[in-house]
Amino acid sequence: MASNQLHIINEEGTLKTFQSSRGESNIDLTIANNKMLANIQKWDISEEKSASGHNIIKFNITLDKAEGIVIDDTGRLRIKEHQHMEFYENLQRIASVTFQIEDRGRSNENLDEALSRKLEATRDIQEFTKKLEEVIQKAAKETSGSRNTAKQRRKRRPYHGGRTD
């Protein structure tokens, strides 16, 4: 795994990822590459009951860093602090449409819960993950497209050549 720059995120704890009458183990792994490793936080095994012997694994993927939000391998999309709310609103709107989620308030927790339910019900986790990545990228692009950069503001200022007529 190290030669492919992959890392196991699992943290040792009292709960195991799999528990049944035959025993328990940490057979379920959360794996991330170097790029994603720094973005995964609060990895935990949930105490919620699942429909199988496999326990629910929860973690957060952070997108906002001091430098901005990484949206692809070619560059960074910078989301300033004052744009965070707009990003979350765009994310909520786009995810609700893409995943056909009823809008039950503008809460990130509601979106997290709805996406968790959709993920549990899906048969194709890879397709779900791909759609979620597209939703995040689209929300980030829409947020960055709405901002007024200093460069754009400079272009709009009329030049008077130093005259104050």
N, C-alpha and C positions, 0 to 999 in steps of 0.2 A: 504494500500500500504506500509506503514512503516513497518508493521509486516513481509512483504515479502522482505524488503530492496530494495524497488523500489522508484524512485524519478521522479517527473515531471520536465523536463528540461525547459519547456516554460518560456520565459521571457516576462514580461508585456511591451507592446509598443503601438504605435499608430495603427499599422496594426493588424488585427485579422486573425486567421487561416482560417476562413470561412466568406465570404461576398456574399450576394445575394440581390435581390430586396426586399426580405422579412426581411432582417436584417443581422446582423453580430455577430460573437461570436468566442471564442477560444475553439471550440469543439474538434479540432485536438490536440492531446497531443504527445509529445516526452517523452518517459519513458526510464529510464536507471537503472540498478542495481548498487550496491555500487562499483563494480569493474570497470564498464564503466563510472561512473559519473565523475571521474577526467579526463577522456580522451576526453570528449565532450567540444568543444570550439566554439566560434563564432556562437552560435545559433541565427538564424534570420529568419524572414518571408520575403520572396522575393517579390519584386514589379513586377516581371515577371508575365505575364498572364498565367493562366493555362486553361485547357479545361473544368474545372468545377468551382464551387463556392469556392472550397477549394484552398487556396493559397499554394504556394510551400514553404516548410520549408527547410532551408539549415543549415548545421552545419558541423564542422570539427571533425573528430575523430583522435586524435594524438596517435601515437604508440611509438614514441621515448621519453623516459624519461631518466633521469640521470642513472637509474639503468639498463635500457635496454628495450627490447620489450617483453611484456608478450604474450606468444603464447598459453599457456594452464594452467590448474590449478596446474600442477606438478612442474613447474619451470619457469625460465626466460631465454630468449635468449638474449644475450648481443650484441647489434649492436653499435660499436664504431663510433665516429663522422666521422672518415675517411672512414667508410663503408656506410654512408648515400646515397651517389650517386649510389653506386653499388646496394643497396637495392631498390632505386627508379627505376633503370634500370631493375632490375629483376621483380619488380612489374609491370612496363609498359609492358614488354615482356609477362609475364604470363597472365596478365589481357587481353591483346590484343588477345591472343590465346583463352583463356577460354570464353570470351564474344564476340569473333569474331569482334573485333574493328580494323578498318584500322589504320595503323601507319601513322599519319599525323605529324610527328615530335616527338621529345623526350621531350615534355613538360608535366609537371604534370597537368597544367590547361587543356590541350587537353584531357588527360585521365579523369579528373574530369568531363568535359563536355560530353564526350562519355559515361561514366558510368551513368551520370544523364539521358541522353537520353534513354539508355537501361533500366534503372529503370522505367522511365515513361511509356515505352512501354510494360513492363512485366505484366503478369497476376498473377504471383506467387511471391510475394515480399519475402516470407519466403525462397523460393528456391534461389532467387537472392542473398539474404543476406548470405545464407549458402555458396554459390559459392564464393562470395567476401571474406568471412572469410578464406576459403581454399586458395584463391589466395594470401592473405596477409601472411598466415602462410607459404606457400610454398616459397614465395619470401624471407621471413625472414630466413627460414631454409637454402635456397641456399646461402644467403649472409653469414650466420654464418659458413657454411661448407667450404667456400673458404678462411677463414682467417687462418693465421698462428699464433697460440697462443704461448706464451712464453714457456709453458710446452712442446709443440711439438718441438720447436727450441732446447730446452735443450736436448731432446732425440736424436737429430740428431748430436750433437756435439761429436766428438770422444774423448774418455778419454785417456790421455797420462800419467796418474799417476804422474803428476808433472814433468815429463821429458820433455826437450825441444829439444832432439836429432836433 
